[in-house]
Amino acid sequence: MANSNRMVARRKQRTRMKIKRNGGGRPRLSVFRSGRHIYVQLIDDVLGQTVAAASTVEKDQRAALKTGSTTASATAIGKLIAERAIKKGVKEVVFDRGEFKYHGRIKALADAAREGGLSF
């Protein structure tokens, strides 16, 4: 267990270092996936502030979605974060998948954010 936790931490750190090196000052679209929900934040690392956020925990999303642990819910959250980011004037971001592999819900969220108008 300790070894797998260490591996997850290393993968997360490796992803973040690549983003800092190649980010070019663009805001970071950070994703966290739990067993029941998915959370996404648009973070401006220069100012250290969250520009926009969306998750399946929000009241209107809980009412609209059956559960937060499906690719359909991830797609809905991806479209929602793209809408909120564009409203704030952000169109180009860097995608931060954290320690998660790019497939399933993470990929569905990323594809929906691209369809919504974000570029990464």
C-alpha positions, 0 to 999 in steps of 0.5 A: 500500500505504501509503495502504491501511494508513493507511485501515485504521488510521483506520477502526480508530481511528474505531471505537475512539473511538465505542466509548469515547464510547458505551461507558458503562463496559461491557466491550469485545468485541474481534474480530481476524480473520486469514486462518486464524483468528479471535480474540475478547477481552472487555476491561475498559478501566477495569481494563485487563484481559482478562476472557475470551478465545477463538480458533480456535487453542485446542487443543480448538477446533482438534480440533473445527473443520476450519479457523478461517477459516469462518463456522462456526468464527466461530459456534463461537467466538461461542458460546464467548466468550458462555459464558465471559463469562456465567460471569465475570458479564458480560452487557452488552458493547460490540462492537468490530469493529476495522478489519473490516467487519461481515459474514461471519465478524465478523457470524457471531461477533456473532450467535452471541454474542447467541444465547449470551446477550450483549447489545450 
